[in-house]
Amino acid sequence: MSIEYVSTRDPKQKPYDYNFVLMQGLAPDRGLYVPNNWPKLSEQDFTTMWNLPYIDTLVRVNGLFVGDSIPKEEQLAMANLAFSSEKFPEAIKGNIVPLTEIENGLFVQDLSGGPTAAFKDMALQLLGQHMKHVLGSSGDTLTLLGATSGDTGSAAEAALKGLLGMALIMLSPEKGMTEFQKAQMAQLSGDNIFNISVRGDFDAAQKMVKDLKEDPEFADLGAVNSINWARVAAQAAYYISGYIQAIEMSGAKFGDPVDFVVPTGNFGNVFAGRIAKKLGVPIRNLVVATNENNVLHELIQTGTYRKRGNRAIETTSPSMDITNASNYERELALDIFPDDPKSVRSYMETFEQTGRVALSEFHLADDTLRKHGFDSGTSTHADRLESIRWTHTKRGIFIDPHTADGITVARQRRFANPTDRTPVVCMSTARPVKFEETMREALGFAPERPRRFVGIEKHLFEFATIDAGDLSALAQHVRDHQA
Ligand SMILES: *Cc1c(COP(=O)(O)O)cnc(C)c1O
């Protein structure tokens, strides 16, 4: 039987296939789609994957979640397009998710060698291909509306640029993105890609996306943010590759535990790690690394999920300036309230209405998430600068400020447990080229740019601008630019 998905909030557990959840994004009851029956990899599968190139591992793992919705040969062809050497030009020997050891047993896994220099390419490149395939066999068109705080925008645009039958309208806040990030989006403007600047912050832009979709005229707009199941499903494979590389490089054997430290805000990337673990990868801890917006750190350590004020604090790891961790709802459905969508809904509604919810209100221990293998730490601007310098001094490599939050937390844990020999892999979520100002602050200089990004700021394109909350202006732009 092929894999099926249900909404985290649906008491009837009505099942849908992969193609449906791919195109739909959020469920109509505002829940998120999760598998109904979780697949598992056998020891034989792991033995086979041990020597496979990343793309083949990806197709095996992702194929478990695509099921019969797309024929296997076509899944492989699409993965080859999504992760080609043209798109990952700096990859050595085809390894687009390589590990580097920084000090004994502490590794960084590079996930950001794709077209836009952030790990979001690892999922969105494939998502674009899958969506195109689904449309191709139906003759339909798809218009997607998204909001970005920086990296999702360019990654989604690079993935969907020029794809037939599809249009992408992307909202970005007037302030907050780096010049590099703006130039990346400007470079991709045109054809089926339309950028709109909102006079307001990211939350205001995100709210306009949600509000417009409540209008029946726009109910069918697709989603590219990580509420889309296909995104987190596509990310699980690099944990398997990371595990295999960490075991090989540390001289351990299959079955030995590995910890992953994940810079995250939306719980998306770390949930992809939870998926890998559910498939049977011997991961011990999944460690959430937050910046000053440490909602998830508090949640994991105290059991209380608490929103802070109306908006996130602006930090120098801006892609993690998030106070509402959408994908945490998937973790609720998987581990906290299994087979109990009513409790998921009640927990989430309490949070949405009051800005605060504790596990104890549901008769669960405060350390429930830690019992399920999660752990956490938090980092500050000063920590980021120090971790950038430390990594550069140790190994001569440059990490970006988000990865630096991860390295900070990984080092705190190693310092607290000096005899623990478990290998630790820290996910590197972006390239320093996107955040040169902070690199300069840390090192006194910015690392040399990869050739493909030299001079990108010449792409200065005027985005259309609308006021925050002006839904009729947004509606008109969507009508004018839909597929
Ligand atoms: C999006 C992003 C993150 C956070 O990803 P989650 O989906 O919240 O896990 C971290 N670092 C960078 C560079 C990003 O672009």
The ligand as an SDF file (V2000), in Angstrom:
LIG
                    3D

 15 15  0  0  0  0  0  0  0  0999 V2000
   15.5480   28.8710    7.1580 C   0  0  0  0  0  0  0  0  0  0  0  0
   16.8710   28.8860    7.8150 C   0  0  0  0  0  0  0  0  0  0  0  0
   17.0750   28.3270    9.0970 C   0  0  0  0  0  0  0  0  0  0  0  0
   15.9560   27.7460    9.9280 C   0  0  0  0  0  0  0  0  0  0  0  0
   15.3220   26.6770    9.3100 O   0  0  0  0  0  0  0  0  0  0  0  0
   14.0720   25.9480    9.9870 P   0  0  0  0  0  0  0  0  0  0  0  0
   13.1730   25.5900    8.8610 O   0  0  0  0  0  0  0  0  0  0  0  0
   13.4850   26.9380   10.9190 O   0  0  0  0  0  0  0  0  0  0  0  0
   14.5730   24.7720   10.6770 O   0  0  0  0  0  0  0  0  0  0  0  0
   18.3500   28.3080    9.6090 C   0  0  0  0  0  0  0  0  0  0  0  0
   19.3880   28.8470    8.9420 N   0  0  0  0  0  0  0  0  0  0  0  0
   19.2290   29.4010    7.7210 C   0  0  0  0  0  0  0  0  0  0  0  0
   20.4110   29.9930    7.0400 C   0  0  0  0  0  0  0  0  0  0  0  0
   17.9770   29.4360    7.1060 C   0  0  0  0  0  0  0  0  0  0  0  0
   17.8270   29.9900    5.8950 O   0  0  0  0  0  0  0  0  0  0  0  0
  1  2  1  0
  2  3  1  0
  2 14  2  0
  3  4  1  0
  3 10  2  0
  4  5  1  0
  5  6  1  0
  6  7  2  0
  6  8  1  0
  6  9  1  0
 10 11  1  0
 11 12  2  0
 12 13  1  0
 12 14  1  0
 14 15  1  0
M  END
$$$$
